[in-house]
Each structure stands twice: as structure tokens, then as C-alpha cells.
């Protein structure tokens, strides 16, 4: 559902919480996404947000890449016990 968007979100699966960062639909290969770090901003003992610092890399304009649709994303397992109130994405773009 979210592969078409550039965003970050959390998902719970079997009592584990994962972070997913997507880059949206790209018309060629060569687009990358990495998670640099995840910070927890606590408001109380049980309420918190997370900030995901991600790096997005685009293919070199002079590089030959496959011309097919791609949906770059990354999934990371966290050690969180509960879901955050909000997820914030901070992106650094690299070429």
C-alpha cells in the first residue's frame, strides 16, 4: 500500500515492531534507501515518537541502469515494546 509513497512507518508483526522506509515509485533501478539511525523522543514513560534518519541515494546520471519500475524500501527490526505515537522521517539526499 505504501510502496508508492516516500515515507516512514512502523508495523507490528508477532509482537515485534519494525520500521519501514519507502522511496516511492521510481522509473528505473539504482535508487537506494538506508537508515542511518532511529531516535526515540519520549514524552512520558509510555508515550513517544521516533525520528528516522534516512539516506536516499539516486543513480549517477551517467550510469546505465535498467529501465523498469522499482520501489526501493528498507525494513528494520527494532527493540521497541510499544508503537510510537508518530513517526518522523528526516532524509539526507545523496547523489
C-alpha positions in Angstrom: 0.0 0.0 0.0 2.8 2.5 0.9 5.3 1.5 -1.8 4.1 4.3 -4.0 4.9 7.0 -1.4 8.1 8.4 0.1 7.5 7.9 3.8 8.4 6.1 7.1 6.1 3.9 9.1 6.0 1.3 11.8 4.4 -2.1 11.7 3.9 -4.8 14.4 4.2 -8.4 13.5 4.2 -11.2 16.1 5.0 -8.8 19.0 7.9 -7.3 17.1 7.9 -3.7 15.9 9.5 -2.9 12.5 10.4 0.4 10.8 9.7 0.6 7.1 11.1 3.4 4.9 9.9 3.7 1.3 11.1 5.9 -1.6 8.0 5.6 -3.8 7.8 4.5 -7.4 10.9 5.0 -9.5 11.1 4.6 -13.2 14.5 2.9 -13.2 16.8 0.8 -11.0 19.6 2.4 -9.0 17.7 4.2 -6.3 18.8 3.3 -2.7 17.5 3.8 0.8 19.4 3.3 4.0 18.5 4.0 7.6 21.3 5.9 9.4 19.7 6.0 12.9 16.5 5.9 14.8 15.9 8.2 17.7 13.2 7.9 20.3 11.7 11.2 21.6 9.9 10.4 24.9 7.0 12.5 26.2 6.2 10.2 29.1 7.0 6.7 30.2 4.6 5.2 27.7 4.3 7.9 25.0 7.0 8.7 22.5 7.7 9.5 18.8 10.5 8.2 16.7 12.7 10.1 14.2 14.1 8.0 11.4 17.3 9.5 9.8 17.5 8.0 6.3 19.8 8.4 3.4 18.4 8.4 -0.1 20.8 7.8 -3.0 20.0 8.4 -6.6 21.8 6.7 -9.5 24.5 8.7 -11.2 23.1 10.4 -14.3 25.9 9.0 -16.4 25.3 5.4 -15.1 23.4 2.9 -17.2 20.6 1.4 -15.2 17.8 -1.0 -16.0 14.7 0.9 -17.2 12.0 -0.7 -15.2 9.8 0.4 -12.4 11.3 -0.1 -8.9 10.0 0.5 -5.4 13.1 1.0 -3.1 12.4 0.3 0.5 14.1 -1.0 3.7 12.7 -2.8 6.7 14.5 -2.8 10.1 13.5 -4.7 13.3 13.5 -2.5 16.4 13.8 -3.3 20.1 10.6 -1.2 20.8 8.0 -2.8 23.0 5.1 -0.5 22.0 4.2 1.5 18.9 5.2 5.2 18.8 2.6 8.0 18.6 4.2 9.3 15.4 7.0 8.5 13.0 9.0 11.4 11.6 11.3 11.0 8.6 14.4 13.1 8.2 16.1 12.5 4.8 19.6 13.2 3.5 19.7 13.1 -0.3 23.0 11.8 -1.8 23.9 11.6 -5.5 
